[in-house]
Every structure is written in structure tokens, then in C-alpha cells.
Amino acid sequence: MEYFAHQSAIIDPNVQIGKGCKIWHFSHILSGSVIGENCSFGQNCVVGPNVRIGSGCKVQNNVSIYEGVWLENDVFLGPSMVFTNVHNPRAFINRKEEFRKTLLKQGVSIGANVTIVCGVSIGEYAFIGAGSVVVHDVQSYALMVGNPARQIGWVDKAGLRLEFDSRGIAVDSYDKTYYRLVGERLEIVHD
């Protein structure tokens, strides 16, 4: 195997797990799931069935990633955060045909105990603060907190708050990209 799975982990047939992944105690990867390279899953995680996870993702303890969720590369999921996949679940009604897609784009960070209601898209490098409840789409680089989550600022690729000068320009501490505020949107400044 090109990945590590603790002896207590369960790996179903028909999964793809990339080179360099680590799957820790009591975790379960269900059939049809595809996981990129160099991902880490803490103890007591569940993935799938039929989930797509990019490379470089870090999933902390006690996280279940249900069918309908798609993580792009370098996504961080904090301890005990929660995804949903049906808006109005009932124990006595099977609503698997109503699963809603949830997309976390490149570099997103989700804090501990966050809840993400199904059917939303979270933009690149957005940062969702611990305990927040995300009920609608989130812009790239947005800093979100609260219940329901609301935007309180912008972050760079390193997850640090962007500071804007008098012209509305900010510089990314990670790679020196320039950003400009245009109304309620953040744009990358190209030469």
C-alpha cells in the first residue's frame, strides 16, 4: 500500500486512496470514494460513500464527510465539524434522492464544531470560524463567523486577515498577491 491505515480503520472495496495518505483509529472509508494524495484523517472519521476529496486535505477527529460533499485540494476540516446532506431529514422517510451537493474549494479552512448546511459552495481560501453555522454560499477569501455565519472580513492564503490601504488594496502575506475591494467583492489585481 502507498498509504497508511491504522489497523482499526475500515477501508471498503472500490475506493481510491492516494499515495502518502494517513487514516487513523476507527475511521471508515466507504465504497466509491476517491481521495487524493497526502491527505490525513484523524480518529473516528467517516468518508462516503461516493465522496470526492482532493490532495493535501487535513480532516481532524470526529468528522463525517457524506455523499454529496466534494473537497478540492488543501481543505482543512476542524475537529467535530458537521456536514448535512438533506434539508429536512426524517427518520421514517428515505430522502437519499434529495442529497444536495456541497463544494469546498481550494484552500478552505473550516473551524472546530462548524455546521455546513448542504447545498452551499464555499469559495477558495475562505475561513469559517469555530462554531459557525454556514447556511448560504461563501465568497472566496471571506472570513465568516456566527450563527448564521456572516462575513466580518477577508483573509489571505495563509488565513491571516487582509488589511486594506486607502486605495482598497491588500497584499497576501503568503505569496504577495495583490487584492482590491470592488464593492462587496474581492478581486486579484493583475498587472
C-alpha positions as CSV (number, residue, x, y, z in Angstrom):
1,M,0.0,0.0,0.0
2,E,1.1,3.5,-0.7
3,Y,-0.9,4.9,2.2
4,F,-1.1,4.2,5.9
5,A,-4.3,2.9,7.6
6,H,-4.4,2.2,11.3
7,Q,-5.3,-1.5,12.0
8,S,-8.7,-0.3,13.4
9,A,-9.6,1.6,10.3
10,I,-12.1,0.1,7.8
11,I,-11.4,0.5,4.1
12,D,-14.3,-0.7,1.9
13,P,-13.7,-2.2,-1.5
14,N,-13.9,0.0,-4.6
15,V,-12.1,3.1,-3.1
16,Q,-9.2,5.1,-4.4
17,I,-6.7,6.4,-1.8
18,G,-3.8,8.5,-2.9
19,K,-0.1,8.0,-2.1
20,G,1.0,9.4,1.3
21,C,-2.4,9.4,3.0
22,K,-2.8,8.6,6.7
23,I,-6.1,7.2,8.0
24,W,-6.1,6.9,11.8
25,H,-8.0,5.0,14.5
26,F,-11.6,3.9,14.0
27,S,-12.1,5.7,10.7
28,H,-14.1,4.3,7.8
29,I,-13.7,4.9,4.1
30,L,-16.9,3.8,2.2
31,S,-17.2,2.4,-1.3
32,G,-16.9,4.7,-4.3
33,S,-14.9,7.4,-2.5
34,V,-11.9,8.9,-4.2
35,I,-9.2,10.5,-2.1
36,G,-6.2,12.4,-3.5
37,E,-2.6,12.2,-2.3
38,N,-1.1,13.3,1.1
39,C,-4.4,13.6,3.0
40,S,-4.8,13.0,6.7
41,F,-7.9,11.7,8.5
42,G,-7.9,11.8,12.3
43,Q,-9.6,9.2,14.5
44,N,-13.3,8.4,14.1
45,C,-13.7,9.9,10.6
46,V,-16.2,8.6,8.0
47,V,-15.8,9.3,4.3
48,G,-18.5,8.4,1.8
49,P,-19.9,6.6,0.1
50,N,-19.1,8.3,-3.3
51,V,-17.2,11.3,-1.8
52,R,-14.5,13.2,-3.7
53,I,-11.6,14.6,-1.8
54,G,-8.6,16.4,-3.4
55,S,-5.0,16.2,-2.4
56,G,-3.4,17.7,0.7
57,C,-6.6,17.8,2.7
58,K,-6.5,17.6,6.6
59,V,-9.5,16.1,8.3
60,Q,-9.4,16.3,12.1
61,N,-11.1,13.9,14.6
62,N,-14.8,13.1,14.5
63,V,-15.7,14.4,11.1
64,S,-18.1,12.6,8.7
65,I,-18.0,13.6,5.0
66,Y,-21.2,12.4,3.5
67,E,-22.3,11.6,-0.1
68,G,-22.7,14.9,-2.0
69,V,-19.7,16.6,-0.4
70,W,-16.7,17.4,-2.6
71,L,-13.5,18.9,-1.2
72,E,-10.9,20.4,-3.6
73,N,-7.2,20.4,-2.8
74,D,-5.7,21.6,0.6
75,V,-9.0,21.9,2.5
76,F,-8.8,21.8,6.3
77,L,-11.7,20.4,8.4
78,G,-11.5,21.2,12.1
79,P,-12.4,18.7,14.9
80,S,-16.1,17.7,15.1
81,M,-17.3,19.9,12.3
82,V,-20.5,18.7,10.6
83,F,-21.9,18.4,7.1
84,T,-25.5,17.8,6.4
85,N,-26.8,16.3,3.1
86,V,-30.6,16.7,3.3
87,H,-32.5,19.9,4.3
88,N,-35.5,18.3,6.0
89,P,-34.5,14.8,7.3
90,R,-37.0,12.4,8.9
91,A,-36.0,9.0,10.3
92,F,-39.1,7.4,8.7
93,I,-38.7,8.9,5.2
94,N,-35.9,7.9,2.9
95,R,-34.7,11.0,1.1
96,K,-31.4,9.8,-0.4
97,E,-32.6,11.1,-3.8
98,E,-32.7,14.6,-2.2
99,F,-29.0,14.8,-1.3
100,R,-27.7,18.2,-2.1
101,K,-24.2,18.9,-3.4
102,T,-21.8,20.8,-1.1
103,L,-18.5,22.1,-2.5
104,L,-15.4,23.4,-0.6
105,K,-13.0,24.9,-3.0
106,Q,-9.2,25.1,-2.9
107,G,-7.6,26.0,0.4
108,V,-10.8,26.4,2.5
109,S,-10.4,26.2,6.3
110,I,-13.3,25.1,8.5
111,G,-13.0,25.6,12.3
112,A,-13.9,23.2,15.1
113,N,-17.6,22.4,15.6
114,V,-18.8,24.3,12.4
115,T,-22.0,23.1,10.8
116,I,-22.3,23.4,7.0
117,V,-25.9,23.0,5.7
118,C,-26.0,21.1,2.5
119,G,-26.2,22.7,-0.9
120,V,-23.7,25.5,-0.4
121,S,-20.4,26.4,-2.1
122,I,-17.5,27.8,-0.1
123,G,-15.1,29.8,-2.2
124,E,-11.3,29.4,-2.4
125,Y,-9.3,30.1,0.8
126,A,-12.4,31.2,2.8
127,F,-12.1,30.8,6.5
128,I,-15.1,29.7,8.6
129,G,-14.6,30.4,12.4
130,A,-15.2,27.8,15.1
131,G,-18.8,27.1,16.0
132,S,-20.3,28.9,12.9
133,V,-23.3,27.6,11.0
134,V,-23.0,28.1,7.2
135,V,-26.4,28.3,5.5
136,H,-25.5,30.1,2.2
137,D,-22.7,30.3,-0.3
138,V,-19.5,31.9,0.8
139,Q,-17.2,34.1,-1.3
140,S,-13.5,33.3,-1.9
141,Y,-11.2,34.7,0.9
142,A,-14.2,35.5,3.1
143,L,-13.9,35.4,6.9
144,M,-17.1,34.1,8.3
145,V,-18.3,33.7,11.9
146,G,-21.5,33.2,13.9
147,N,-24.9,31.5,13.6
148,P,-25.9,32.0,10.9
149,A,-22.4,32.7,9.6
150,R,-21.9,36.3,8.4
151,Q,-18.9,37.8,6.8
152,I,-16.7,40.0,9.0
153,G,-13.7,40.5,6.8
154,W,-11.3,38.9,4.3
155,V,-8.3,36.5,4.7
156,D,-5.3,35.8,2.6
157,K,-4.0,32.3,1.6
158,A,-2.2,32.0,4.9
159,G,-5.5,32.6,6.8
160,L,-4.5,36.0,8.1
161,R,-6.8,38.9,8.0
162,L,-6.3,41.2,5.0
163,E,-5.6,44.8,5.8
164,F,-6.5,47.3,3.0
165,D,-4.8,50.6,2.3
166,S,-6.6,53.9,1.4
167,R,-6.8,52.7,-2.2
168,G,-8.6,49.5,-1.1
169,I,-5.5,47.3,-1.9
170,A,-4.2,44.5,0.3
171,V,-1.1,42.2,0.0
172,D,-1.2,38.4,0.6
173,S,1.3,37.5,3.4
174,Y,1.8,34.1,1.8
175,D,2.6,34.8,-1.8
176,K,2.5,38.6,-2.2
177,T,-0.6,38.6,-4.4
178,Y,-2.4,42.0,-4.5
179,Y,-6.1,42.2,-3.9
180,R,-8.6,45.0,-4.4
181,L,-12.0,45.5,-2.9
182,V,-14.6,46.2,-5.6
183,G,-17.9,46.9,-3.8
184,E,-18.7,43.7,-1.9
185,R,-16.2,41.6,-3.8
186,L,-12.5,40.8,-3.6
187,E,-10.6,40.8,-6.8
188,I,-7.0,39.8,-7.6
189,V,-5.0,42.7,-9.1
190,H,-3.3,41.8,-12.3
191,D,-0.6,44.0,-13.9
